[in-house]
Amino acid sequence: MNKNILLLTISFIYSLSLSSQVINTSNVNYKSFDDGTTYFIQSENTELNSAIESILEKYWTINNFQMVTESQVPSEPNEKSFYLGFFTYNFSREAGRTGALDMDYSVTQLILFKALSESKKDKRKPIETLATVELNEITPVDILQSIQILQSQIKFVKKLDTKKRLDFKELLSEICEQRKIKIKDKTLYLNEYQLSPRLGSKEDVEKVYSLPFEIKSKEEIEEAILNQEPNIVYAKFVRLRTLHFLVIIDAENSDILYGKVSTGFTQNMVGPRFLKDISK
């Protein structure tokens, strides 16, 4: 692993897509969370473990945390014990009628769960999963981003206080209802490479978006996220299985403030309709 990746002073890399996330919204799962402890499972990479621990010490705020080895994780859930770790799953897809090619691929997820299965032959698997965030790579930058978003979602679910298990689309609806109004007091940072062909200039954006915005470089958006600037929001894309969601995220605390399903050939781009919806 490149040693530069492990420096915690590196810029928080901004990308145009964010990996999938799922959270169990039933409040039954979080009654003992505040008074409990989250145990982060160490890897065999000591440098990475050190980087993760430093990130957790600075950013993990929703309950106590400790670092443990996989062998210390029980196979039976405990009311006040929660576990967090990386898991990689391998998949194989056969070519279909749509012209898709045969493909072998893997998915790495940061998973919050209650216990690990007890298996002598296969790898131990999470039991009673509460939340997952998919990562492109296991680097301090991706870890930091996934931890912030995971915490933000848990805080929102606890505040929502429902016994229902909402899917991500339903959860976004609740988020929009409660948080969308916050966007009006903030400046939206957009990168020109995010904008659809119909928004080819600043003037085009002004025609459909009535709130404050600025066209910024990737580096400038990175800096806003790294500095946790309180008056800035930015656009991201969430990939969840076969669906793409376009969301607006607060640079200060990684709260999702607004989001909707993105469709069409430009589903990974910010279009006029999305900006109009935010302005309403």
N, C-alpha and C positions, 0 to 999 in steps of 0.2 A: 504494500500500500504506500502511495506517495506520502512522505512525511509532511508535505505542505498541507495535505488534506486534514491532518490532525491538529493543526494550529487553530486554536479557538478564536484567534483574532482575524481570521480570513473573512472576507465578505460573505454575507448570506446570499447564496446564489439564487437569483430570480429566474424562473423558467415560465414558459407560457402554458404549461400544463401541470396539473397537480394530480397525484395518483388517488385511487379510490379510497373511500372511507365509509365505514359502517359503524353505527352505535346502537346498542340496545337501549331503548328509551324508557323502559319500565322502571319506575322509581323504586320498586322493590329491591333492585340490585344495588342501590346506592345509599341505603339507610345507614349503614355502618362505615361508609367510605371516609367521611371526615375524620373519624376517630381511628381509622384503620391505618395500615402500612402497605405501601406498594413496593414490592420486591422486584428489582430489575435483574434479569438473568444475564450473567456475564458470558462473554464469548471466550474463545481460546486466545484471542488477540489482546495482549495486555495493554498495548498502546491505545487501542480502541476503547477498552474498558475504562481506562483513565480519562479519555476524552468524554465518554458518556457520563461518567460520574461528575465531571466538572460541569457539564451541561445541566444535569439534574440538580446539582447544588445551586445553580444560578436560576434555573427556570421552573423547576418542579415545585408548585405552590399549593396543590389541592389536598395533599396529605403528606404524612411522613414517607420517606423512602429509604431503602437499603439495597446494597448490591449482594446478590447470592449466586451460587452455582446451580446448574440444573438439577444436580443430585439433591439439593436442599428443598426442591419444590415438591410438595406432597401430591398424592393422587386423590385426596379427598379435600373438598373445599372447606375453608375456614371463614367464619363470618367476617372477621376483620382483616383478612389477608388477601391481597390482590397481587397479581404477577404481571410483569411486563417483559416482553422479549421479542426477538426477531425470529421469524420462521419463513423458510423458503419452500415453495411448492412448485413442482415440475409438472408441466402439462404438454400434451401432444394433440395437435389438430390435424385431421386429414383433409385433403383437398376436397372441395365441394363443387356444386354446379355453378356457384357464383364466380368461379375463377380463382378462388383463394388457393394458395399453395400449401403443401404439407408444412407444418411448422411445429417445432419443439421450442418451448419457452418456459421461463420460470418467473415466479412472482414472489417478491419479498415483502412481508408485512410486519409492522410493529403491532403486536396484539396485547390487549389488556384482558386478563382472564382470571379464573379462580383456582385452577389446579391443572396438573398434567396427567394424562392417561398413563397407566402403568402397563408397559409392554416390553417383553423380552426380545422380540424379533424386530419390530418396527420402531421408528422414532416416536418418542412421546409426543402427544398432541394436546393442544389446549382444551380444557373443559370449561364450560360455562363462559364462553367468550362475551365480553362486554363491549369492546370497541376494537376496531382495526383501522390502520392507516397504511396504505401501500406506498412503498418507497421505490425510487428509481435505483438508488445505490445506498449502501450502508456507510455513509460518511457523516461526520459531525454536522454538516450543513443540513442534510436530509433528516437526521435525527432531531435536530433542533426544531425544524419546521413541523415534523410529525408530532413531536411532544407538545408544541404550542397548540396545534389544531386539536389534538386529542383532549387536552385540558379544557380548551374553550368549549368543545362539544359536551363534555361531562358537566361543566358548570351550567350550560344552557339546559340540559336534560334535567338536572336537579331542580333548577328553577321552574321548569315546565311542570314538574311534579304530576306526571300522569302514569297510570298503570298500563296504558296501551303501548304496544310495540309498533312504532311508526316506521315506515320505510323512509329512505332518504328524501324522496320527493315530498312526502307528507311532512317530514321534519323541516324541510326548506320552507314550506308554506307557513309553519309556525314561526320560523325565524324571521321571515319577511314581515309578518304581521307585527312582531314585537320590535324588530331592529331596523327596518328599512328607513324609518324616519331619521335615524342618526346620520345617514349619508348626506342629508341636506346641509349639515354643518361642517362637512369635510370636503377636501379637494380630491377629485378622482385623478389618479395618475394612469395614463394610458401610454403604451408603447406603440409606435407606428406599425410594428410588425404584427400587432394584435388586431388591428382594424381591418374590417372587410373592405373589398374594393369599392363599395359604395360610400365609404368614409375615407376618401383618399387625402383629405386635407383637414386642417384645423377648422376651416370655415364650414366644411361638411358636418363636422361633429357639432358645431355651434347651432346648426339648424335643427338638430334633434335632441340635444342635451342642454337643458336650461340651468343646470347647477355648475359650480366651479369645477374646472378640470384643467389639466396641463398635459401636453405631450412630452414625455420624458424618455431618456435613454434607459437601457437596461441597467446600467451602472447607477443611475440616479434612483431608480426604483429599489435596487438592492440596498442602497444607503438608507433609504427611508425605512425599509423593513428592519435592517440591522440596528438602526437608532431608535426603533419603536416610536416613530413620530406620531403624536396623538391626533393630528388633524388630516391625516392622509389615508385614503383607501385605494385599493388597486384591484384589478380584475384577474381572475385565475380560472382555469378549467379543471373540473373534477371528472375523472373517468370512473364510472361505476358499472362494471360488467359491460353491457352493450350500450349503456346510456352515457351521454356527455352532459355535464351541467356547467353552466357559466355562473360564477359566483363573484361577489364583491367582498373583499376581506379588509378588515381594519389593520393598518400597519402597526398600530400600537400593541395589540394583544392577540392578533390572529383570529378575532371573532369574525365569523361569517355574518354579514349584515343583510345580504340579499342573494337570491339565486333562482335559476330556472333551467329547465331542460333546453339544451342547445341541439338544433336539428339542421339538416341540409348539408350541402357540400362545403359550406363555410362554418360548420358547427364548432370549430376550434378558433373562431374569430369573433370579435365584438362587432355586432351589426347595429343598424339604426333602431330596430324594434326593441332591442334590449335596452339601449340608452333611453329611449322614449319611456319605457316602463319604469325605469328608475326615477325619471323626472316627475312622474305623476304624483 
